[in-house]
Amino acid sequence: MYILFSLLALLPTVILSSPIWNPTPESHYDVVVVGGGPSGLSALSGLARVRRKALLIDSGQYRNLLTRHVHDVIGSDGVTPAYFRWNARQQISQYPTVSMTNGTVTQIAKLNSSTFSIVDADGNHYTSRKVVVATGLRDILPSTPGIAENWARGIYWCPWCDGYEHRDQPLGLLGAIDKIFGLVLEVDTLDTDLIAFTNGTMTAEGLQVLNTAQPDWENIVKIYNVKIDNRTISTIERIQDGGIVNNIATKTEYDKFLVHFDDGTTAERGAFFTGWPSVQASNVGTDLGIGMKGNKLYNNITTMATNIQGAYAVGDANMDGSTNVPHAMWSGKRAAVDIHLAMAEEDFESAVIAAGLSKRDDDPESDRELLLRYIGEEFENLWKLEATSEYLNFT
């Protein structure tokens, strides 16, 4: 073990003497994590725990920026997203090998097989051996007045994240006709008073798409008693704020909205869940060359590694199909583990080369010579003497 650590100690000299690149120690990292949400923070924490030199660059733009509370995170259920991030930063900052800075990364490029270049909007330049893309998703919201203004505060995309606080209240489902009925199955245990607001998309063409996407939609309507309202929505008006009118003891928020239609009529709902699309919040991953699967960065969902060697995609941005805080945290930690092990292997290989050592072969005599080199001739002679003495005493 002492020999292994001695070999690893040679590595920084080998790397920094490379003629291809010569970063300054202040701006070069083992890993740069791009994005400061739950996945990015988790990746940084995992790297801190094994003393990797890592930097997290956080743009301050989060998908859950306006959400009132974080839920389903054991030990932190009900805290605000801002507190969740602040507390995570406070705890991670106790580890001396990692650091965090605010900034918007505008470019990630691969300089060579072992080095990435990262540039932010202020012109700051960093290099790293590995990079973690934790830039998240951005929801595409309709231009209908009242939706963006109330997003994540009564109008939601995740029943697991925000549904419980609006249980047993009249709920609305917002989206195109072919995206609505999957939501019904997700919210059925929360409430049975459901209206699907399809906003004029229930046309002959829309029904054709629906029959392909959800062929049993008519049975869903009957079994769950879903009302379909195809009127065109002109605006959604908040008439009560659940952030103010709530019951902390029962974890209940009482939002109320009026849906205004273009015919002058209205409908009242307590909260909404939506089926709108989302896109990558940043293009730095795709610009780097990471492949896409649908709207997600393509990666190995076991290791979080992408098709670009040394680049990892985590959180909502990656293709594993799960978009929640606990899973985002898991994906960040999983990437950190794989990165650490990959770098350790690379470091060892470099140290072996630097020390002029050869790799193991299958020659038994070579194994014996290697053992003698490590334990020394004295131990070999002592073993022979002890063996002879034991034989003589026995006989």
C-alpha positions in Angstrom: 0.0 0.0 0.0 2.9 2.4 0.8 4.3 1.7 -2.6 1.0 2.5 -4.3 0.7 5.8 -2.5 4.3 6.6 -3.4 3.5 6.0 -7.0 0.4 8.1 -6.9 2.5 11.0 -5.4 4.4 11.1 -8.7 1.2 11.9 -10.7 0.9 15.7 -10.4 4.4 16.0 -11.8 3.5 13.9 -14.8 0.2 15.7 -15.5 1.4 19.3 -15.1 4.4 18.7 -17.3 2.2 17.8 -20.3 3.1 19.8 -23.4 -0.5 19.9 -24.6 -1.9 22.1 -21.8 -0.6 24.0 -18.8 -3.4 25.2 -16.6 -2.8 27.2 -13.5 -3.4 25.4 -10.2 -6.0 28.0 -9.2 -8.2 27.4 -12.2 -7.7 23.7 -12.8 -9.9 21.1 -11.0 -10.4 17.4 -10.9 -14.1 18.1 -11.6 -16.2 21.1 -12.6 -20.0 20.7 -11.8 -22.2 22.9 -13.9 -25.5 23.6 -12.0 -26.3 24.1 -8.4 -29.6 22.3 -7.9 -30.0 19.1 -5.9 -28.1 16.9 -8.4 -25.2 19.3 -8.8 -24.9 19.8 -5.0 -25.1 16.0 -4.5 -22.3 15.5 -7.0 -20.1 18.1 -5.3 -20.8 16.5 -1.9 -19.8 13.1 -3.1 -16.6 14.5 -4.6 -15.8 16.4 -1.4 -16.1 13.2 0.7 -13.2 11.6 -1.2 -11.2 14.9 -1.2 -11.4 15.6 -5.0 -10.7 19.1 -6.0 -14.0 20.3 -7.5 -15.8 23.5 -8.4 -19.5 24.0 -8.6 -20.7 26.8 -10.9 -24.3 27.9 -10.2 -26.4 30.1 -12.4 -29.1 30.7 -9.8 -31.8 29.5 -12.2 -33.8 26.5 -10.9 -36.8 24.7 -12.2 -38.3 24.7 -8.7 -37.3 28.4 -8.0 -40.8 29.5 -7.1 -42.0 26.3 -5.5 -43.1 26.9 -1.9 -41.7 23.7 -0.3 -39.5 20.7 -1.0 -41.2 17.4 -0.4 -40.4 13.7 -0.3 -36.9 14.4 0.8 -36.4 12.4 4.0 -35.2 14.6 6.8 -35.9 17.8 4.9 -39.6 17.5 4.0 -41.4 20.9 3.9 -38.4 23.2 3.8 -38.2 25.9 1.2 -36.1 25.2 -1.9 -33.9 28.2 -1.0 -33.3 26.9 2.5 -32.6 23.4 1.1 -29.9 24.8 -1.2 -28.5 27.1 1.4 -28.2 24.4 4.0 -26.6 22.0 1.5 -24.0 24.7 0.6 -23.3 25.4 4.3 -22.6 21.7 4.9 -20.5 21.1 1.8 -18.5 24.3 2.4 -16.9 22.5 5.4 -14.9 20.3 3.1 -11.7 22.1 2.1 -11.2 20.5 -1.4 -14.3 21.8 -3.0 -15.6 25.3 -3.8 -18.7 27.0 -5.2 -19.1 30.1 -7.3 -22.0 31.9 -9.0 -22.0 32.2 -12.7 -23.6 31.0 -15.9 -21.5 28.6 -17.9 -21.7 29.4 -21.6 -19.3 26.9 -23.1 -17.9 23.5 -22.2 -15.2 22.2 -24.7 -12.9 19.2 -24.7 -9.3 20.3 -25.2 -7.9 16.8 -25.3 -8.6 13.3 -24.0 -8.1 14.4 -20.4 -9.0 18.0 -20.2 -12.2 20.1 -20.4 -12.4 23.9 -20.8 -15.2 25.7 -19.1 -16.1 29.4 -19.7 -18.8 31.4 -18.0 -20.7 34.5 -19.1 -18.2 36.8 -17.3 -15.3 35.4 -19.2 -13.9 33.3 -16.3 -12.0 30.3 -17.6 -11.5 26.9 -15.9 -10.1 23.6 -16.8 -10.9 20.2 -15.4 -10.4 16.5 -16.0 -14.1 15.7 -15.7 -17.3 17.7 -16.0 -20.8 17.1 -14.6 -23.7 18.7 -16.5 -26.4 19.4 -13.9 -28.2 22.2 -15.8 -31.8 20.8 -15.5 -34.9 21.4 -17.6 -37.0 24.4 -18.5 -40.8 24.0 -18.8 -42.4 25.4 -21.9 -45.4 27.4 -20.6 -48.3 28.6 -22.8 -48.6 32.3 -23.2 -52.1 32.3 -21.6 -52.2 35.1 -19.0 -52.0 33.8 -15.4 -50.1 30.6 -16.1 -46.5 31.9 -15.9 -47.5 34.3 -13.1 -48.7 31.4 -10.9 -46.3 28.7 -12.0 -45.3 26.5 -9.1 -47.7 28.3 -6.8 -51.0 26.5 -7.5 -50.1 25.4 -11.1 -47.7 22.5 -11.0 -46.2 19.8 -13.1 -45.4 17.2 -10.4 -48.2 15.6 -8.3 -45.6 13.9 -6.0 -43.9 17.2 -5.3 -47.0 19.4 -4.7 -50.2 17.3 -4.9 -50.6 16.3 -1.2 -51.1 19.9 -0.1 -54.1 20.1 -2.4 -55.8 16.8 -1.7 -59.6 16.6 -1.6 -59.8 19.9 -3.5 -61.3 20.5 -6.9 -58.4 20.0 -9.3 -57.8 21.0 -12.9 -55.7 19.3 -15.5 -54.1 21.5 -18.1 -52.7 20.4 -21.4 -53.3 19.2 -24.9 -55.9 16.4 -25.3 -53.3 13.7 -25.8 -51.3 14.6 -22.6 -54.2 14.9 -20.1 -55.2 11.3 -19.3 -51.9 10.1 -18.0 -52.2 12.8 -15.4 -55.6 11.4 -14.3 -53.9 8.2 -13.1 -51.3 10.2 -11.2 -53.7 12.3 -9.2 -56.6 9.9 -8.7 -55.6 9.2 -5.1 -55.5 12.9 -4.3 -59.0 13.9 -5.5 -61.9 12.7 -7.5 -63.3 16.1 -8.6 -61.3 16.5 -11.9 -61.8 18.7 -14.9 -59.6 18.3 -17.9 -59.1 21.7 -19.6 -58.1 20.8 -23.1 -58.2 24.4 -24.4 -59.7 23.7 -27.8 -57.4 20.7 -28.7 -60.2 18.2 -28.7 -60.5 18.2 -32.5 -60.7 15.4 -35.0 -57.0 15.5 -35.4 -56.4 15.8 -31.6 -58.6 12.7 -31.0 -56.7 10.8 -33.6 -53.4 11.5 -31.8 -55.1 10.7 -28.5 -56.4 7.3 -29.7 -52.8 6.4 -30.6 -51.2 7.8 -27.4 -53.9 6.6 -24.9 -56.3 4.1 -26.6 -58.2 3.5 -23.4 -58.9 7.2 -22.6 -62.7 6.7 -22.8 -62.5 4.1 -20.0 -60.4 6.5 -17.9 -63.0 9.1 -18.3 -65.8 6.8 -17.2 -64.0 5.1 -14.3 -62.5 8.2 -12.8 -65.5 10.5 -13.7 -63.3 13.0 -15.5 -65.1 16.0 -16.9 -63.6 17.3 -20.2 -63.9 21.1 -20.9 -62.7 22.0 -24.4 -63.4 25.7 -24.2 -60.6 28.1 -25.1 -59.0 29.6 -22.0 -58.5 33.3 -22.2 -56.9 33.8 -18.7 -56.4 32.1 -15.4 -57.0 34.4 -12.4 -55.9 33.8 -8.9 -58.6 34.5 -6.3 -56.9 33.0 -3.2 -53.2 32.4 -2.4 -52.4 29.1 -0.8 -49.1 30.5 0.4 -51.2 32.7 2.7 -54.3 30.7 3.3 -53.1 27.3 4.6 -52.9 24.9 7.5 -49.4 24.1 8.5 -50.5 21.3 10.9 -52.3 19.4 8.2 -50.0 20.4 5.3 -52.8 21.9 3.3 -52.7 24.9 1.0 -55.9 26.5 -0.2 -55.3 28.1 -3.6 -58.3 29.1 -5.7 -58.4 30.1 -9.3 -61.0 31.2 -11.8 -60.5 29.9 -15.3 -61.9 32.5 -17.8 -63.0 31.3 -21.2 -63.3 33.2 -24.4 -67.1 32.9 -24.3 -67.2 35.0 -21.0 -67.9 32.0 -18.7 -65.7 30.8 -15.8 -64.9 27.7 -13.8 -63.3 27.6 -10.3 -60.5 25.2 -9.3 -58.3 24.8 -6.3 -55.0 23.8 -8.1 -53.8 22.5 -11.5 -51.5 19.9 -12.8 -50.1 20.1 -16.2 -48.9 18.1 -19.2 -46.7 20.6 -21.0 -43.4 19.8 -22.6 -39.9 20.8 -21.3 -36.5 21.4 -22.9 -32.9 21.5 -21.7 -32.4 24.6 -19.6 -28.9 25.1 -21.1 -27.4 24.1 -24.4 -23.9 23.6 -23.0 -24.3 19.8 -22.9 -25.5 19.4 -26.5 -22.9 21.9 -27.7 -20.2 19.7 -26.1 -21.5 16.9 -28.2 -23.6 14.9 -25.7 -26.2 13.0 -27.6 -29.9 13.4 -27.0 -32.9 11.1 -26.4 -36.0 13.1 -26.9 -35.5 16.2 -24.8 -32.9 14.6 -22.4 -29.1 14.2 -22.5 -28.3 10.7 -23.4 -26.2 8.8 -20.8 -25.6 5.5 -19.1 -28.2 5.6 -16.4 -26.1 3.3 -14.2 -23.0 5.5 -14.1 -24.4 8.8 -15.5 -21.5 8.9 -18.0 -22.3 10.3 -21.5 -20.9 9.5 -25.0 -18.3 12.2 -24.3 -15.6 10.6 -22.3 -15.3 12.3 -18.9 -18.6 14.1 -19.2 -21.6 13.2 -17.0 -25.2 14.2 -17.1 -27.3 14.2 -13.9 -30.6 15.4 -12.5 -33.6 16.4 -14.7 -31.3 17.0 -17.7 -30.4 13.3 -18.0 -32.4 10.6 -19.9 -33.3 8.2 -17.0 -36.8 9.5 -16.9 -37.1 10.5 -13.3 -37.5 14.1 -12.3 -37.7 14.6 -8.6 -35.4 15.9 -5.8 -34.5 12.5 -4.2 -33.6 11.0 -7.6 -31.7 14.1 -8.7 -29.6 13.7 -5.5 -29.0 10.0 -6.2 -27.9 10.7 -9.8 -25.4 13.3 -8.6 -23.9 11.0 -6.0 -23.8 8.1 -8.6 -21.8 10.3 -11.0 -19.4 11.3 -8.2 -18.7 7.7 -7.3 -18.0 6.7 -10.9 -15.8 9.8 -11.5 -13.7 9.1 -8.4 -13.1 5.5 -9.4 -12.4 6.4 -13.0 -9.9 9.1 -11.9 -8.2 6.7 -9.4 -7.7 4.2 -12.2 -6.3 6.8 -14.5 -4.0 8.1 -11.7 -2.7 4.7 -11.0 -2.0 3.9 -14.7 -0.1 7.2 -15.0 1.9 6.6 -11.8 2.9 3.1 -13.1 4.2 4.6 -16.3 6.0 7.4 -14.5 7.8 5.0 -12.2 8.9 2.8 -15.1 7.0 -0.2 -13.9 5.6 -2.9 -16.1 2.1 -4.3 -15.9 1.6 -7.8 -14.4 1.8 -10.7 -16.8 0.9 -14.4 -16.4 4.4 -15.7 -15.9 4.5 -17.4 -12.4 8.2 -16.7 -12.1 7.5 -13.0 -12.7 5.0 -13.1 -9.8 7.7 -14.7 -7.6 10.2 -12.1 -8.5 7.7 -9.3 -7.8 7.0 -10.7 -4.4 10.7 -11.0 -3.6 11.2 -7.4 -4.6 8.5 -6.2 -2.2 9.2 -8.5 0.8 13.0 -8.6 0.4 15.4 -11.5 0.4 15.7 -11.4 4.2 12.1 -12.4 4.6 12.5 -15.1 2.1 15.5 -16.6 3.9 13.8 -16.3 7.2 10.8 -18.2 5.9 13.0 -21.0 4.6 14.8 -21.2 7.9 11.6 -21.4 9.9 10.2 -24.0 7.5 13.3 -26.2 7.9 13.3 -25.9 11.7 9.7 -26.9 11.9 10.4 -29.9 9.7 13.3 -31.0 11.8 11.4 -30.6 15.1 8.5 -32.5 13.7 10.7 -35.4 12.6 
